[in-house]
Amino acid sequence: MKKEKLTKRAVSLTFLLLLACAMMFTTRAYAQTSVVKNIVIVHGAFADASGWQGVYKELTRAGYNVTLVQNPCTSLQADVDATNFALDKIDGPVVLIGHSWGGTVITQAGVHPKVVALVYVNGFQPEVGETTAQLASSAPAKPENGLLPPDEKGNVYYDRAKFHAGFCVDLSQETADFMYASSGFIPAAAFGTPVTEAAWKTRPTFGISSDGDKSINPEITMNMYQRSKSVITRLKGSHVVFMSHPAEVAAVVIAAANKVSR
């Protein structure tokens, strides 16, 4: 009887071992054949997630699941937390996109285990220990740039008189007026916070730089993208090229998703 029990136990253990091996093989096979269909977008300062509607439409038509983070733009940590909250709720691998200040956010948040690729759209791409402010001042500002000095409460606004020409010259005046009315502010302290992670070091990275960007000198974005060995796309457009050229921006995102799909 004792021998019979031992035999049954051995058979059970063997079955469990075979089952575990089969599950490992299945999981590994799934990982090797997985297709990336999740896109998470992090907006920058002075332009919220609604401006990404055109890119959203292009990507959803192509079969992608798109999530837009409404980050509060109150601090680097708060925006990273908002991004991580969105990433935590998604099932499967993600291509993470950041525009302008959102580039700094995805540099920090992009180490999330679900993130498999990064796309920077006229986005800051700091090294560990660097701040957005350091990078923003690493080349001369364009005369159209309307970023104002911090006010008495330490908050940064964009100059209304320069908003259209400096931020979104390739959009209509009517659209620019609406964008400015909803642009808000960001604490200067956010721009002065160094990142402690640089996700672009461990993820395939793509960078879009607009020749007509007056808010971030394209020399700055190109220097960052070259440093990180990003796959670079140059587009003719303003700082919000994702609004004026949504199909071209979506194409870069799809290329990133295809690169990391197996």
JOQUI-V755045 format. One line per field, one symbol per residue. burial: b if it has 24 or more other ideal C-beta (glycine too) atoms within 12 Angstrom, else e. A space follows every 10 residues. Layout:
burial: ???
This chain:
burial: eeeeeeeeee eeeeeeeeee eeeeeeeeee eeeeebbbbb bbbbbbbbbe bbebbbebbb eeebbbbbbb bbbbbbbbbb ebbbebbeeb ebbbbbbbbb bbbbbbbbbb bbebbbbbbb bbbbbbbeeb bbbebbebee ebebbbbeee eeeebbbbee ebbbbbbbbb beeebbeebb eebbbbbbeb bbbbbebbbb eebbbbbbbb ebbbbbbbeb bbebbeebeb bbbebebbbb bbbbbbebbb ebbbbbbebb be
